[in-house]
Amino acid sequence: MTSSIPLDDIDAVQAALAGEGYVCGRDLATVTFLALRLGRPLFLEGEAGTGKTEIAKVLAAVLGRRLIRLQCYEGLDAATAVYEWNFAAQMVAIRAAEARGEAPPDLFGDDFLIARPLLEAMRPQPGGAPVLLIDEIDRADAPFEAFLLEALSDFQVTIPERGPVRAPAPPVVVLTSNRTREVHDALKRRCLYHWVDYPGHDREMAILAARAPDAAEALSREVVAFVQKLRTEDLFKTPGVAETIDWAKCLLALDVIDLSPEVVADTLGALLKYQDDIQKLQGSEARRILDEVRAELA
């Protein structure tokens, strides 16, 4: 596997990811290293906003490869994920050939083929095999899972009109799941599995330093401590790392030096995404959490 940065050991992987702003623990660096070394898909499961999708983007940057993303959803089928024929262009070509008195063109040639993510990932790429991100596989249906299992086993897809297309080199595959439902064990067994949890205080501080470097350390400590405390509250949607970063950037845009109940109330929309959660944190609750945070930081 050719990469723009040598990834010869776990430390090198961890350092390379950190160099692109992705701060991870040694456990995630280890499973990523093994996925690259063994050519196995990497299956990342965890709550939304914990950085599962981001690792695929960062890996593409570290490896100098193209990122190809397949966003899963209910009703996604194999045909939509692999290819489509451009029927409108085929009809135009047929009518043009008839008007000129010529034989119709090859209607199943590359000119009429619309490659979707899975087929695109099987094609040769200028920088080497791409990084294929199969995002939120838990949103897809069971039949698509079964198809995907076969496609990832052989790194091959079939176009009935043209035959099989096999990847010249296996893509680097990252699958993510928010665990809205259980993914079939057969697909998980094909992959190396890792649960991506919310980071501890020190790692979230490091993440914030990498992603919002302009934030003063004192403000970052308050932001991280507040978010960590929020994750212990009974909320409909717990804020993830992405929300921590967004909130810090909003506070910077407002020239906030330190947190206050008023500032928290005004900016909760960057941190919480459900009105019931926002209402719960208005007023005395925000003040209570902020007082607890300051007591711990004192």
N, C-alpha and C positions, 0 to 999 in steps of 0.2 A: 504494500500500500504506500503510494507516494504522497508525501505531505510537504507543505511549505515549512513546517516546523518539525524537527525530530521529536517524536513522541515515544521514546525508547523505554520509559518506565512511568510508574504512577506519579512520581514527583514532577516529571516533565509535563504530563497531562494536566496536573493541577496548576502548575505554573503557567502553561499555555492558555488555559481557560481564564485564569486570573488576569493574564495580560490583555484579554479581550473584555475584561470587566465582569466576568462570571466567577464569583467567589463560591467555591463548593468545598465540602468536607472531603476527607480522604476516602471515605466509603464510596461516594459518587465518582470520585476520580478513579478509583480502582475498577469499578464495574465499567466505566467508560473505556479505560485502557484495555480491559479484557475484550470488550465488544469490538474495538478496533483491531486488536491483535488476532482474535479468533474469527473475525468476519461474521459475528453474530448480531442479529438485531438487538437493540437496546429498548427495553420496555420500561417506561417511567410512569409510575402511578402516584397519585397524591391529590391534595386539595388544589383547587384553582388558585393561580397566582403564586405558586411556589417555585416557578422557574423551569418547568418541564419543557415547554416549547422553546424557551430561550436557549437551552443547551444545544439544540439542533442548529440554531442560527449561529451560535458561537463556534460550534464544531466546524461548520462550513467555512467560517472566516479563518479559523486556525489551520484547517487543512488546505485552504485555498481552492475549495470546490464550490460548485454551484449548489444552491439549496433549492430543492423541489418539494413543495408542500401539498399534501392531500388533506383537505379539511373534511372530516367525516360528519355525516348528519343522517338522520333517520330517512330511510328510503334510498340511500346511496347504493347503486348497483355496480357490478363489475364493468358493464359497458361504459357507464359514465366516468368511472375512475380510470379506464384504460384508453379508450379512443372513441371517436365519432367520425362518421363520413359527412363531408360537406355536401349535402344533397342539393342545395341551391346551386352551388358551383357546378355540380355534375350535370344538372339540367341545362344550365347555360351552355356548357361545353357540348352537350348532345345537340342542342338546337343550332349552335354555331356550326358544328360539323355538318349537320343536315343542310344548312343554308349554303354551305360551300360545296356540297356534294361529296364530302369526304367520309371516310370511315370514322366512327366515334372513337374518341381517345380511350386510353386505359382508365376506366372510371375508378379503379382501386389502386391508383398510383399515389405517390407522395403528395402530388398537387392537391389531392382531395381529402387527404387524411389529416384529421385534427387530433393530435396527440394529447392525451390527458396525463396527469401526473405519473401514473404507474408505467405507462409506455415510455414516457419521456425519461424516466429514471433508468430504463433498460437500454437506452440508446447511448452510443459513445459520446462522451463530453470532452471538450478541449482540455480542461484542467484535470481530467481523471474522473473516476466514478463519482457521481454526485452524492450529496447527503439527502436522503429521502425522509421527510418528516410526515408521518401518518398521525395527524393530530386529532385527539379526542375520539379514539377508536370506540370508546364506550357508547358513543352516540349512534354508531352504525348498527345495522341489524345482523342477526346471527348468520344468515346466508353469505353476507359480504365477508364476515370473519372467516368462514370456511374457504371462500375463494382466496382471500388474502393469505391464509396459511399455505395454500398450494403455491401461490405466486412467490412467496418468500422462501419456500423450501427449494425451489429450482431457480429463482431469480429469472423467471420466464413468464411471458404472457402470450396468449394466442389470439391472432386476428383471423377469424374464419376465412375471410376472402384471400388472405395472404400467407397464413401459417404462423408458426411460433416465432417469437422474437425473444432471443436470449441475451441477457446483459453480458457484454464482453468482459466486464469486471463487476463483481457484486457492489451495489451501492451501499453506503453507510446508512443503515436504517434506524430511525428513532421513532418509536411509537409512544404516544402519551394517552393517559386515561385519567379523568377526574373521578372515576369510580361512581358514576351515576347508575351503573349496573355492573355486574360481574362479567368480565371478559372470559371467554372459554379457556379452560386449562390447556387445551391443545395448542392454542396460539401462544400462551405464556411460556409453555415448555420450549417453544421454538426460539425463545428470546432469553437474554440475560435480564433479570428483573431487579428493579430498585424502587423502593418507596421514597419519594421526595417529600420530606416533612418541612414544617416551618423551621427556619433557622433559630439557633439560640441567640442570646443577646450579642455576644462577641462577633459571631459571623454576620449577623444582620448589620452591626456597626461597620464591618469591613465592606459589606455589600453597598451600604449607603455611601461610604467613603469613595467607592469605585464609581458609583452611578450618579451621585450628587456631590462631587468633590468641593463645590463652593460653599456647602453648608458648614457653618462653624461647628466645632466638636461639641460644644455645650448644647447647641440646638439639636444636633444629631442624637446625643445621648437622651434628651428629653423625648424626641420623636420615637426612637426605638423603644425606650422604656414604656411609653404610652401605648404603642401598638402591641408590644408584648403583653401588657396588662389587659388590653382589649380582647386579646385571644383567649383569655380566661373567662370572659363574660359570656352570658347566654345570648348570642346573636344569631340572627338568621343566616348571615354570611360573614364569616370571619375574614378580616382583611389579610391579604397575602403580602408577599414581598413587593409585588408590583405596586400595590396601594401605598406601602411605606415610601417607596421611591417617589411616586406621584405626589404624595402629601408633602414630602420634604421640598420638592421642586416648587409646589404652590406656595409654601411658606417663604421660600427664597424670593419668589416673584413679588411677594407682598412685603419684602424687607423685614420679616419677622426675626427678632433676635432671640426671644424665648417664648414659650407657650403661655397662654392665659386662657381662662374659660371662654372669653369672648372670641379669641382667635380660633380655638377649637370648634366652637359652635359655628363660626362663619365658614370653616373649611372642611366640615365633616363630609361634604359631598365628594371630596377627593379620596376619602378613606373608606367610607361605607356606601354601599350601592343599593340599599333598600330603605324606604322611608320609615318603616317600623324601627329599624336599627338606629336611624338618625334621631327619631323622636325619643327613643329610649336614652340616648346620650346627651340630649339637650339639658341645659340648666344644671341642676345639682349633681347629676350623675357624672358629667364631664368634670365638674369641679372636684368631686370625690376622687375620681381616678387620678386627676392631675395632682391632688394633694398627696396621694399615696406614692405617686412617681417621685415627687420632690422629696418626700421623706426617705425613700430608698436611695436617692442619688445624693442626699446630704451627707 
